[in-house]
């Protein structure tokens, strides 16, 4: 009977999805093929590399050419999709790929953190780092404010998904079930946030609301 490693499957999904997203954004910025490849690969590998450093192990991306090769597949899909994807930040295909990548990498981060024996805070934190690290690096390369730092509900989904994985890991020994729960949790939250336009309030908006309340009372 063939045994399927949930980490490998989910990691491939995340690599392709995030390389596609990063590559698409670089294409929209007018980068040349090399620049598109660099941004795509960094988007795919940034979070996982940071994750591995935090648990004191050699990054998987440096142990073989597998992760880079898979990432290049995502970049290739981005180049192909450039024919019909005109807005990288709002096109449904890119948004869905980004949600899939977020869910996949939150899961791989949670798996690695659990195997390393981290606490619930460590599992949730590493899920977050793995899920958003590549996107932050890509935004820096694209000379724009990291998406995770604005009011859109994004990183929160990874935190909740990582916590869900930890809860399952406490009661169940099957990592595949925990991976499924984490992916479903993050993906459903992120997709709902996109289509319901859920946003976290900014400090400016909170301060403005408080000022308005005081003005009305006076």
Buried (B, 14 or more C-beta within 10 A) or exposed (E): EEEEEBBEBBBBBBBBBBBBBBBBBBBBBEBEEEBBBBBBBBBBBBBBBBBBEBBEEEBBBEEEEBBBEBBBBBBBBBBEBBEEBEEBEEBEBBBBBBBBBBBBBBBBBBBBBBEBEBEBEBBBBBBBBBBBBBBBBBBEBBEEEBBBEEEBBBBBBBBBBBBBBBBBBEEEEEBBBBBBBBBBBBBBBBBEBBEEEBEEEEEEEEEEEEEEEEEEEE
